[in-house]
Amino acid sequence: MQKKLSALVSVLAVGTSTIALSASGAMAQSVELIFNNTLPPFNETYQVGIRDFAQDIIEESQGDILVTIPDSALAPADRQYEAVRDGIADMAVMNISGITQFVVLNGIGELPYNAPTAEAGSVALWETYKEYFEEVGEWEGVRVLSTHVLPGRQILSVKADLAPDEPSDLQGLRIWATSTPLVAAAEGFGAVPMDTPYPELQENVARGNLDAVFITPGSADGAGIRPNVTHVTQIPGGLGTISFATIISEDKWNELTEDQQNAILRAAEELPRRAGEANDAGEVAVEDVFAQIPTTVAEGDGLAAFQTVMDEQVNDWIERAREAGLEDPQAALDFYQSVLDRELAE
Protein backbone atom coordinates (compact mmCIF):
# COMPACT_ATOMS: atom_id res chain seq x y z
CA MET A 1 0.00 0.00 0.00
CA GLN A 2 1.23 3.46 -0.77
CA LYS A 3 2.48 5.62 2.08
CA LYS A 4 -0.50 7.18 3.84
CA LEU A 5 -0.92 10.82 2.90
CA SER A 6 -1.84 13.48 5.41
CA ALA A 7 -4.25 16.30 4.60
CA LEU A 8 -4.18 19.96 5.55
CA VAL A 9 -6.37 23.00 4.93
CA SER A 10 -4.75 25.97 3.25
CA VAL A 11 -6.23 29.29 2.16
CA LEU A 12 -5.32 30.17 -1.39
CA ALA A 13 -4.80 33.67 -2.74
CA VAL A 14 -7.67 33.18 -5.18
CA GLY A 15 -10.09 33.15 -2.27
CA THR A 16 -10.79 29.45 -1.76
CA SER A 17 -10.00 26.99 0.98
CA THR A 18 -8.45 23.90 -0.54
CA ILE A 19 -8.04 20.68 1.34
CA ALA A 20 -4.74 19.67 -0.20
CA LEU A 21 -2.20 16.90 0.14
CA SER A 22 1.22 17.22 1.69
CA ALA A 23 2.66 14.84 -0.88
CA SER A 24 5.06 15.73 -3.65
CA GLY A 25 3.38 15.93 -7.04
CA ALA A 26 -0.04 14.78 -5.78
CA MET A 27 -1.84 18.02 -6.61
CA ALA A 28 -0.55 18.05 -10.19
CA GLN A 29 -2.29 14.73 -10.87
CA SER A 30 -5.44 15.36 -8.91
CA VAL A 31 -9.01 15.64 -10.13
CA GLU A 32 -10.55 18.71 -8.49
CA LEU A 33 -13.99 18.73 -6.88
CA ILE A 34 -15.58 22.05 -5.90
CA PHE A 35 -17.49 21.48 -2.64
CA ASN A 36 -19.84 24.43 -2.12
CA ASN A 37 -20.61 25.53 1.44
CA THR A 38 -23.12 27.92 3.00
CA LEU A 39 -22.56 26.96 6.66
CA PRO A 40 -20.45 28.75 9.29
CA PRO A 41 -17.24 27.04 10.49
CA PHE A 42 -18.63 26.26 13.97
CA ASN A 43 -21.59 24.35 12.54
CA GLU A 44 -21.51 20.60 13.24
CA THR A 45 -22.75 19.71 9.77
CA TYR A 46 -19.97 21.80 8.22
CA GLN A 47 -17.30 20.28 10.43
CA VAL A 48 -18.26 16.66 9.87
CA GLY A 49 -20.21 16.68 6.63
CA ILE A 50 -18.06 19.07 4.60
CA ARG A 51 -14.62 19.72 6.12
CA ASP A 52 -13.92 16.23 7.48
CA PHE A 53 -15.66 14.49 4.58
CA ALA A 54 -13.52 16.41 2.10
CA GLN A 55 -10.38 15.38 3.95
CA ASP A 56 -11.54 11.76 4.02
CA ILE A 57 -12.05 11.83 0.24
CA ILE A 58 -8.48 13.01 -0.24
CA GLU A 59 -7.04 10.37 2.06
CA GLU A 60 -9.13 7.55 0.58
CA SER A 61 -8.13 8.57 -2.95
CA GLN A 62 -4.43 8.70 -1.98
CA GLY A 63 -4.18 12.16 -3.50
CA ASP A 64 -6.01 11.39 -6.72
CA ILE A 65 -8.83 13.78 -5.76
CA LEU A 66 -8.39 17.37 -4.63
CA VAL A 67 -11.30 19.08 -2.86
CA THR A 68 -11.75 22.86 -2.94
CA ILE A 69 -14.19 24.54 -0.54
CA PRO A 70 -14.83 28.13 -1.72
CA ASP A 71 -14.62 30.77 0.99
CA SER A 72 -17.73 32.39 -0.48
CA ALA A 73 -20.82 30.39 -1.40
CA LEU A 74 -21.23 29.84 -5.13
CA ALA A 75 -25.01 29.75 -4.69
CA PRO A 76 -27.44 30.66 -1.88
CA ALA A 77 -28.55 28.02 0.59
CA ASP A 78 -31.86 27.41 -1.20
CA ARG A 79 -30.15 26.87 -4.57
CA GLN A 80 -27.66 24.13 -3.72
CA TYR A 81 -29.44 21.46 -5.73
CA GLU A 82 -29.60 23.58 -8.88
CA ALA A 83 -25.98 24.69 -8.44
CA VAL A 84 -24.72 21.10 -8.40
CA ARG A 85 -27.13 19.84 -11.02
CA ASP A 86 -26.22 22.68 -13.39
CA GLY A 87 -22.45 22.42 -12.88
CA ILE A 88 -21.82 25.59 -10.86
CA ALA A 89 -20.39 23.39 -8.08
CA ASP A 90 -19.52 19.70 -8.00
CA MET A 91 -20.72 18.90 -4.48
CA ALA A 92 -22.88 20.40 -1.74
CA VAL A 93 -24.75 19.63 1.47
CA MET A 94 -28.31 20.82 1.06
CA ASN A 95 -31.51 21.26 3.04
CA ILE A 96 -34.24 18.97 1.71
CA SER A 97 -37.03 21.44 2.52
CA GLY A 98 -35.68 23.79 -0.10
CA ILE A 99 -36.38 21.38 -2.96
CA THR A 100 -39.77 19.84 -2.20
CA GLN A 101 -40.77 20.63 -5.78
CA PHE A 102 -38.10 18.17 -6.94
CA VAL A 103 -37.71 15.69 -4.07
CA VAL A 104 -40.57 14.33 -1.96
CA LEU A 105 -39.45 10.98 -0.61
CA ASN A 106 -36.49 12.12 1.50
CA GLY A 107 -38.92 14.34 3.38
CA ILE A 108 -39.71 11.26 5.48
CA GLY A 109 -36.80 12.27 7.70
CA GLU A 110 -38.44 15.61 8.51
CA LEU A 111 -41.76 14.15 9.62
CA PRO A 112 -43.00 14.28 13.23
CA TYR A 113 -41.71 11.54 15.55
CA ASN A 114 -38.89 10.57 13.14
CA ALA A 115 -35.89 12.17 14.85
CA PRO A 116 -35.79 11.04 18.50
CA THR A 117 -32.03 11.49 18.09
CA ALA A 118 -30.13 12.86 15.12
CA GLU A 119 -28.02 9.71 14.92
CA ALA A 120 -30.99 7.33 14.83
CA GLY A 121 -32.90 9.52 12.39
CA SER A 122 -29.89 9.98 10.11
CA VAL A 123 -29.19 6.27 9.88
CA ALA A 124 -32.89 5.53 9.35
CA LEU A 125 -33.15 8.10 6.56
CA TRP A 126 -30.07 6.78 4.77
CA GLU A 127 -31.08 3.13 4.98
CA THR A 128 -34.62 3.94 3.87
CA TYR A 129 -33.27 5.97 0.96
CA LYS A 130 -31.11 3.07 -0.19
CA GLU A 131 -33.87 0.49 0.33
CA TYR A 132 -36.87 2.37 -1.09
CA PHE A 133 -36.13 5.77 -2.58
CA GLU A 134 -32.98 5.51 -4.68
CA GLU A 135 -34.56 3.37 -7.37
CA VAL A 136 -37.44 5.84 -7.80
CA GLY A 137 -34.92 8.30 -9.23
CA GLU A 138 -36.12 11.65 -7.89
CA TRP A 139 -32.64 13.20 -7.78
CA GLU A 140 -32.27 14.23 -11.40
CA GLY A 141 -28.74 15.21 -12.38
CA VAL A 142 -27.08 14.41 -9.03
CA ARG A 143 -26.01 11.42 -6.98
CA VAL A 144 -26.80 11.26 -3.26
CA LEU A 145 -23.77 10.31 -1.16
CA SER A 146 -25.23 10.68 2.33
CA THR A 147 -28.23 11.96 4.28
CA HIS A 148 -28.70 13.14 7.83
CA VAL A 149 -31.21 14.91 10.07
CA LEU A 150 -31.03 17.29 13.00
CA PRO A 151 -32.54 16.28 16.36
CA GLY A 152 -36.33 16.56 16.55
CA ARG A 153 -37.56 20.11 17.08
CA GLN A 154 -39.33 21.00 20.32
CA ILE A 155 -41.37 24.02 21.46
CA LEU A 156 -39.23 26.61 23.20
CA SER A 157 -41.15 29.57 24.58
CA VAL A 158 -39.51 33.00 24.45
CA LYS A 159 -42.57 34.83 25.77
CA ALA A 160 -43.11 35.24 29.49
CA ASP A 161 -45.72 32.92 31.06
CA LEU A 162 -46.06 30.80 27.92
CA ALA A 163 -46.01 27.11 28.87
CA PRO A 164 -48.00 25.26 26.18
CA ASP A 165 -49.18 21.75 26.92
CA GLU A 166 -51.76 21.57 24.11
CA PRO A 167 -52.12 23.21 20.66
CA SER A 168 -54.75 25.70 21.76
CA ASP A 169 -52.11 27.40 23.93
CA LEU A 170 -50.33 28.45 20.73
CA GLN A 171 -53.37 29.93 19.00
CA GLY A 172 -52.47 33.18 17.23
CA LEU A 173 -48.85 33.22 18.43
CA ARG A 174 -45.84 33.93 16.25
CA ILE A 175 -43.64 30.85 15.95
CA TRP A 176 -40.29 30.40 14.23
CA ALA A 177 -40.65 27.32 12.02
CA THR A 178 -38.39 26.30 9.15
CA SER A 179 -38.93 22.93 7.42
CA THR A 180 -42.18 22.16 5.58
CA PRO A 181 -43.65 19.90 8.31
CA LEU A 182 -42.80 22.45 11.01
CA VAL A 183 -44.53 25.26 9.13
CA ALA A 184 -47.55 23.01 8.60
CA ALA A 185 -47.55 22.08 12.29
CA ALA A 186 -47.50 25.72 13.36
CA GLU A 187 -50.42 26.46 11.07
CA GLY A 188 -52.26 23.39 12.35
CA PHE A 189 -51.82 24.62 15.91
CA GLY A 190 -53.44 27.91 14.89
CA ALA A 191 -50.18 29.85 15.12
CA VAL A 192 -48.47 32.15 12.63
CA PRO A 193 -45.28 30.51 11.27
CA MET A 194 -42.30 32.80 10.65
CA ASP A 195 -39.39 31.47 8.61
CA THR A 196 -36.52 33.91 9.02
CA PRO A 197 -32.80 33.13 8.62
CA TYR A 198 -31.20 31.35 11.57
CA PRO A 199 -28.49 34.04 11.99
CA GLU A 200 -31.27 36.60 12.52
CA LEU A 201 -33.06 34.56 15.19
CA GLN A 202 -31.41 36.27 18.15
CA GLU A 203 -32.36 39.72 16.87
CA ASN A 204 -35.97 38.69 16.19
CA VAL A 205 -36.32 37.21 19.66
CA ALA A 206 -34.73 40.24 21.31
CA ARG A 207 -37.11 42.55 19.44
CA GLY A 208 -40.11 40.56 20.63
CA ASN A 209 -41.03 39.45 17.11
CA LEU A 210 -41.53 35.84 18.22
CA ASP A 211 -43.45 34.11 20.98
CA ALA A 212 -41.99 30.63 20.56
CA VAL A 213 -39.51 28.77 18.38
CA PHE A 214 -39.58 25.22 17.01
CA ILE A 215 -35.97 24.37 17.70
CA THR A 216 -33.76 22.24 19.95
CA PRO A 217 -31.92 23.47 23.04
CA GLY A 218 -28.56 23.03 21.31
CA SER A 219 -29.60 25.09 18.31
CA ALA A 220 -31.19 27.69 20.58
CA ASP A 221 -27.92 28.00 22.46
CA GLY A 222 -26.02 28.30 19.18
CA ALA A 223 -28.36 31.08 18.06
CA GLY A 224 -27.73 32.99 21.28
CA ILE A 225 -31.33 32.86 22.52
CA ARG A 226 -30.89 30.56 25.51
CA PRO A 227 -31.25 33.46 28.01
CA ASN A 228 -34.62 34.27 26.42
CA VAL A 229 -36.09 30.78 26.75
CA THR A 230 -38.75 30.72 29.47
CA HIS A 231 -40.15 27.21 28.99
CA VAL A 232 -39.60 24.01 27.00
CA THR A 233 -42.39 21.72 25.80
CA GLN A 234 -41.09 18.33 24.72
CA ILE A 235 -42.88 16.27 22.07
CA PRO A 236 -41.65 12.63 21.99
CA GLY A 237 -39.72 12.09 18.75
CA GLY A 238 -40.02 15.78 17.92
CA LEU A 239 -42.49 17.98 16.05
CA GLY A 240 -40.46 17.31 12.93
CA THR A 241 -36.97 18.38 11.95
CA ILE A 242 -34.66 19.47 9.14
CA SER A 243 -32.99 16.94 6.87
CA PHE A 244 -29.99 17.20 4.58
CA ALA A 245 -28.45 15.37 1.64
CA THR A 246 -24.84 15.38 0.48
CA ILE A 247 -24.84 15.38 -3.31
CA ILE A 248 -22.39 15.26 -6.21
CA SER A 249 -23.03 16.19 -9.83
CA GLU A 250 -23.98 13.16 -11.92
CA ASP A 251 -21.89 14.49 -14.81
CA LYS A 252 -18.86 14.94 -12.56
CA TRP A 253 -19.40 11.51 -11.02
CA ASN A 254 -19.42 9.90 -14.46
CA GLU A 255 -16.13 11.61 -15.32
CA LEU A 256 -14.39 9.97 -12.36
CA THR A 257 -12.60 6.65 -12.66
CA GLU A 258 -13.98 3.64 -10.83
CA ASP A 259 -11.17 3.91 -8.29
CA GLN A 260 -12.02 7.57 -7.66
CA GLN A 261 -15.71 6.78 -7.26
CA ASN A 262 -14.91 3.99 -4.81
CA ALA A 263 -12.67 6.33 -2.82
CA ILE A 264 -15.57 8.76 -2.40
CA LEU A 265 -17.94 5.97 -1.41
CA ARG A 266 -15.47 4.70 1.19
CA ALA A 267 -15.17 8.21 2.59
CA ALA A 268 -18.96 8.43 2.77
CA GLU A 269 -19.37 5.19 4.71
CA GLU A 270 -20.97 5.87 8.09
CA LEU A 271 -21.22 9.60 7.25
CA PRO A 272 -24.94 9.67 8.17
CA ARG A 273 -24.09 8.27 11.60
CA ARG A 274 -21.15 10.60 12.14
CA ALA A 275 -23.17 13.67 11.15
CA GLY A 276 -26.00 12.60 13.43
CA GLU A 277 -23.65 11.97 16.35
CA ALA A 278 -22.10 15.40 15.93
CA ASN A 279 -25.48 17.12 16.05
CA ASP A 280 -26.57 15.06 19.06
CA ALA A 281 -23.40 16.11 20.87
CA GLY A 282 -24.53 19.71 20.66
CA GLU A 283 -27.67 18.80 22.58
CA VAL A 284 -25.80 16.87 25.25
CA ALA A 285 -23.51 19.85 25.82
CA VAL A 286 -26.41 22.07 26.96
CA GLU A 287 -28.42 19.53 28.94
CA ASP A 288 -27.32 20.80 32.33
CA VAL A 289 -28.10 24.42 31.46
CA PHE A 290 -31.55 23.66 30.06
CA ALA A 291 -32.32 21.41 33.01
CA GLN A 292 -32.77 24.65 34.97
CA ILE A 293 -35.53 25.86 32.61
CA PRO A 294 -39.13 24.78 33.36
CA THR A 295 -40.01 21.86 31.10
CA THR A 296 -43.23 20.06 30.24
CA VAL A 297 -43.30 16.67 28.53
CA ALA A 298 -46.50 16.51 26.49
CA GLU A 299 -48.69 13.59 27.53
CA GLY A 300 -52.28 12.45 27.80
CA ASP A 301 -54.95 14.54 26.08
CA GLY A 302 -52.50 17.35 25.37
CA LEU A 303 -50.13 15.05 23.52
CA ALA A 304 -53.03 13.48 21.65
CA ALA A 305 -54.13 16.94 20.50
CA PHE A 306 -50.63 17.70 19.22
CA GLN A 307 -50.49 14.31 17.49
CA THR A 308 -53.81 14.89 15.72
CA VAL A 309 -52.23 17.84 13.92
CA MET A 310 -48.86 16.18 13.35
CA ASP A 311 -50.39 13.00 11.96
CA GLU A 312 -51.77 15.09 9.11
CA GLN A 313 -48.18 15.72 7.97
CA VAL A 314 -47.50 11.99 7.90
CA ASN A 315 -50.67 11.34 5.89
CA ASP A 316 -49.78 14.16 3.50
CA TRP A 317 -46.32 12.67 2.92
CA ILE A 318 -47.87 9.26 2.18
CA GLU A 319 -50.10 10.80 -0.49
CA ARG A 320 -47.30 12.84 -2.07
CA ALA A 321 -44.88 9.90 -1.95
CA ARG A 322 -47.34 7.72 -3.82
CA GLU A 323 -47.76 10.45 -6.44
CA ALA A 324 -43.96 10.66 -6.73
CA GLY A 325 -43.78 7.01 -7.72
CA LEU A 326 -43.25 5.15 -4.44
CA GLU A 327 -45.42 2.06 -4.64
CA ASP A 328 -45.86 1.44 -0.90
CA PRO A 329 -45.15 4.52 1.25
CA GLN A 330 -46.40 2.79 4.41
CA ALA A 331 -43.81 0.04 3.95
CA ALA A 332 -41.11 2.73 3.79
CA LEU A 333 -42.46 4.33 6.97
CA ASP A 334 -42.51 0.95 8.72
CA PHE A 335 -38.96 0.25 7.59
CA TYR A 336 -37.82 3.68 8.80
CA GLN A 337 -39.41 3.00 12.20
CA SER A 338 -37.74 -0.41 12.40
CA VAL A 339 -34.34 1.22 11.93
CA LEU A 340 -35.16 3.81 14.60
CA ASP A 341 -36.14 1.03 16.99
CA ARG A 342 -32.92 -0.87 16.26
CA GLU A 343 -30.72 2.20 16.71
CA LEU A 344 -32.41 3.32 19.93
CA ALA A 345 -32.10 -0.18 21.40
CA GLU A 346 -28.33 -0.28 20.89
Number of C-alpha atoms within 10 A of each C-alpha: 4 5 7 11 15 15 18 10 14 13 14 12 7 8 11 15 18 24 23 23 25 13 14 8 10 16 16 10 11 18 14 15 20 22 24 27 25 19 15 11 12 9 15 20 23 18 17 20 25 23 20 16 18 27 24 20 26 26 22 20 21 22 27 20 28 25 25 23 25 20 16 13 15 19 17 12 18 15 14 27 29 16 20 28 22 15 16 15 25 24 32 24 28 22 22 26 21 18 16 13 7 13 17 23 27 24 23 26 32 31 26 27 22 28 30 22 22 30 27 27 35 31 27 30 35 26 18 24 22 12 13 17 22 16 11 13 13 16 17 12 18 23 21 18 19 26 30 32 33 29 33 28 28 22 25 28 22 25 18 11 9 16 21 21 23 20 21 14 14 22 15 15 17 19 26 28 24 23 21 19 26 28 21 19 26 27 18 19 23 17 23 20 24 16 14 12 10 15 12 10 20 17 14 16 20 12 9 11 16 20 21 28 25 27 25 22 26 21 20 22 20 17 15 15 18 20 10 17 22 18 23 27 19 22 23 18 19 25 28 33 33 25 26 24 23 22 24 25 26 20 16 19 18 10 12 13 10 11 12 21 17 15 20 22 16 15 21 19 12 14 24 29 22 20 26 28 21 19 24 19 14 19 20 11 13 17 12 10 11 18 10 9 14 12 17 15 13 18 15 10 11 15 17 14 17 21 19 13 19 24 15 16 23 19 13 11 21 21 13 14 23 15 11 16 16 20 13 12 21 16 13 22 17 12 18 24 19 13 19 22 13 11 15 13 7 5
